[in-house]
């Protein structure tokens, strides 16, 4: 599938949970929550085309080691953990790295692995006492 940089299945609001998958058994994932100070899609910030181009040029000029350091500094574990139920039929997508075009492609539950970085939009789960996923996006590593 060719994919696109936008996804009509993605909820039209900010992401509810962002983190690293600790474990996944069946359709239940334990996620270590993280902060993310670099992703506009997570923080809700809007960048102009000029700002995006400047940021991309600066990242391309960095060595791989510098890029990894920057990424690690922007993403830190919060110390909180959440258990998320991902019901059958919930859209699971994977977002390619920005340098590869940032396209959003179809994925499956089996693509969610321990160590995966995920963004999860959740349903209102006050009644059930559980956190139910409505949409899951896996970040390319």
C-alpha positions in Angstrom: 0.0 0.0 0.0 1.3 3.4 -0.9 0.1 5.2 2.2 -0.2 9.0 2.7 0.9 11.5 5.3 -2.6 11.9 6.7 -5.0 9.2 7.8 -8.8 9.7 7.8 -9.1 7.0 10.5 -7.1 9.0 13.0 -9.3 10.8 15.6 -9.4 14.6 15.1 -7.9 15.4 18.5 -4.6 15.2 20.3 -3.2 11.8 21.2 -4.2 10.5 24.7 -1.2 8.2 25.4 2.4 8.1 24.1 4.9 5.6 25.2 7.0 2.5 24.8 5.4 -0.9 24.8 6.7 -2.9 27.8 4.7 -6.1 27.0 1.9 -7.2 24.8 -0.1 -10.4 25.3 -3.0 -10.9 22.9 -4.7 -7.6 22.6 -3.5 -6.1 25.9 -0.5 -3.8 25.9 1.4 -2.5 28.9 2.8 0.9 28.0 5.5 2.9 29.8 4.4 6.5 29.2 6.8 9.0 27.7 7.1 12.7 27.1 7.6 13.8 23.6 8.9 17.3 22.9 9.8 16.9 19.3 6.6 15.6 17.6 4.1 18.2 16.4 1.5 15.5 15.9 1.7 14.6 19.6 2.1 18.1 21.1 -0.4 19.8 18.8 2.1 22.4 17.6 1.8 23.6 14.0 5.0 24.4 12.1 5.2 26.5 8.9 6.6 24.9 5.7 9.8 27.0 6.3 10.2 25.8 9.8 9.7 22.2 8.7 12.3 22.6 5.9 14.8 24.2 8.3 14.3 21.5 10.9 14.7 18.7 8.3 17.8 20.3 6.9 19.3 20.6 10.4 18.6 17.0 11.1 20.0 15.8 7.8 23.2 17.7 8.6 23.6 15.8 11.9 25.4 12.5 12.3 23.4 9.4 13.2 24.8 9.6 16.7 23.7 13.3 17.1 20.2 12.4 15.8 19.9 9.5 18.3 21.0 11.8 21.2 18.5 14.5 20.2 15.7 11.9 20.0 16.6 10.4 23.4 16.7 13.8 25.0 13.2 14.7 23.6 11.7 11.4 24.7 11.9 10.5 28.3 9.9 7.9 30.4 7.6 9.6 32.9 7.6 6.6 35.3 3.9 5.9 34.7 2.6 2.7 33.2 -0.8 2.1 31.7 -2.5 -1.1 30.5 -4.4 -0.7 27.3 -7.0 -3.1 25.7 -6.9 -2.9 21.9 -10.2 -4.3 20.8 -10.4 -6.3 17.6 -11.1 -4.0 14.6 -9.4 -0.9 16.1 -7.2 0.7 13.4 -3.5 0.0 13.8 -1.2 2.1 11.6 2.6 2.6 11.3 4.2 6.0 10.6 7.4 5.9 8.6 10.3 8.0 9.7 10.0 11.7 8.5 13.2 11.3 6.4 11.4 8.4 4.5 8.4 10.6 3.8 6.4 10.2 7.0 3.7 8.1 5.3 1.1 6.3 7.4 0.7 2.7 6.4 -1.7 -0.1 7.4 -0.4 -2.3 10.2 -1.7 -5.1 12.4 -1.7 -6.1 16.1 1.3 -8.3 15.4 3.3 -5.3 14.4 3.1 -4.0 18.0 6.2 -5.4 19.8 7.9 -4.8 23.1 10.0 -1.7 22.6 7.7 -0.2 20.0 6.9 3.5 20.4 3.1 4.0 20.1 0.6 6.9 20.1 -2.8 5.7 21.4 -6.1 7.5 21.2 -8.5 6.1 23.7 -12.3 5.8 24.2 -14.0 7.2 27.2 -13.4 4.3 29.6 -14.9 5.7 32.8 -17.7 3.2 32.8 -15.6 0.1 32.3 -12.6 1.2 34.4 -10.3 0.0 31.6 -8.4 2.0 29.0 -9.7 1.0 25.6 -7.8 2.0 22.4 -9.7 3.7 19.7 -6.8 4.1 17.3 -3.1 3.1 17.5 -0.1 4.5 15.6 3.3 2.8 15.8 6.3 5.1 15.2 8.9 3.8 12.9 12.2 3.3 14.7 
